[in-house]
Every structure is written in structure tokens, then in C-alpha cells.
Amino acid sequence: MKLSIGGYSFHNSRQAGIMDIFGYLESAKFRYRLDAVDLWNGFFASGNDDGLVILPDEDYIRKIRKAVDDRGLTVANIALDGVHLVDPDPARRERLYRNALLHLRASEMLGAKTVRIDICTNQTEEIDERDFDYIVKRYREYCDRGAEFGYTVGPENHMGAALNPHLLKRIAEAVDRPNFGILLHLKRWKPEHAGGDEIVAPWTVHAHVDAKTVIGGEAGVSVRALEQAGYRGYWAIEYNAEANQYEEIEWMLAAVRRLFYHRAES
């Protein structure tokens, strides 16, 4: 079992001004005794009026990489917001693409093993054929680039149309690249797609586990589905608790460990 903590799990602490990217790395290594992290660009980038996410300069990215290396950490995944593929405004879609290229450069500098780039936002509930072709084109481009640097690229079942596992399966089959990979947030689907984890399991390269899924006892079914599909990646906690985030994350790590221990005994 390989564990990590999604950077978004400390979003409230970041907003409160009591944690930065370096505190997150320090906590993962020395408080929680982990050897890997899930970076989130919201921890070290900023937004603008157009909704894009703007990176700091490369010197700052190098400082983050040094902090990662100094602590002997692996960047199991980096989740990139503000670089999604589909947008109804062609000009903004092009800006998102240019921003994605900058973020891929940063991901390479940081040594990320898997990279999440969303399909769309919540405003896009359906994908037409023209958008589908565009999605496939961009993921192929990003995967070909990732192959040069040794990382996988793909979407998360995060929001909007991406909450349909059949769409993600169709995209994966059309992209048809060995380093295309899905970041699976366990059980995060529209209600009519309750079995989505099993559908996308063959393409899953990284997994997020939240408190609701663990408390509800649903995580075990998803874990079995991924293991049967040959999954060997990290299980990352993504749980942005309202308060007491240090303690809540400690509880979540224990809960996920307990889940695996009980499976091993059964």
C-alpha cells in the first residue's frame, strides 16, 4: 500500500494563511512519515480575472523541487486547475491550452509521475463530437510529451461531463497511448453511474480517497476493482476538513490503512 496526501486536503489551512507549499511538504514527510506527495497547483499558483491559474516564475518552481528532493519525496501526482481542455469560447480555449503547456513544463521540473488535466468545468455537462475530437487530440499531444519525460497524463472524474465513466472510457480508448492515465476519485460519479470505478479501473494510474467513501464503507469495493485491474499506484487522501486539518488527515490515513489491513486479513 502506497499512501499520499492530496495538496487540496490543506486548502483551508492555506486560505487561513497557516500553511504554504513548503509546510505541506514538511508535514507529509515528518509529521505523517510519507514518502510521496500529491501537488496541487492552487498551493503555489494564483488566479486571474479570466479564471486561469498563473504559475510563479521558474526560480520558485526550482525551490519547490529542491524542497521535494531534500525530503526524499516522490511527486506521485500533480493536479492542475485552470488548464482544462473544453471551453465554449475559442479564444479562452486557446489561452487554456497555452497555460497547460506552461504547467506541463512546471510538472516536468517538479518530477511529477502522473499529471491531471481536466476535461472541463461544471459548466460543461455534455461533450459533442467536435469537443470529443479536440479532447483526444490534446491528450495525445500531452501524452506524447509525457512519454519523453516519463509521466502519464489524463483527466479526473472531477466535475461536469467527466462525471460520466463511459465518456472517460471512450476517451481512453480513442487516445490509445500507453501513458494516458485517469486520476480516479473513488465513487465520484453522477448517481446513475454508481459502478463507474470498475469501468475506468483499467486506465487508472492514481487514486483519491475521501472521508465520505471511507466512512460509508464503499471504498472496499473500489479497491478490489482497481486491484483486479492491476492497479499498483498511490492511494491519496483528499479530504479538506473544515477545521483541525492536521488531526483529521491523521485520522484519514489511519482509516485507509485500516481498510487495507482488514482486507489483508480476510
Secondary structure by P-SEA (a helix, b strand, c coil): cbbbbbcccaaaaaaaccccaaaaaaaacccccccbbbbbcccccccccccbbbbccaaaaaaaaaaaaaacccccbbbbcccccccccaaaaaaaaaaaaaaaaaaaaacccbbbbbccccccccccaaaaaaaaaaaaaaaaaaaacbbbbbccccccccccaaaaaaaaaaaccccccccccccccccccccccccccccccbbbbcaaaaaacaaaaaaaaaaaacccccbbbbbbcccaaaaaaaaaaaaaaaaaaaaaac
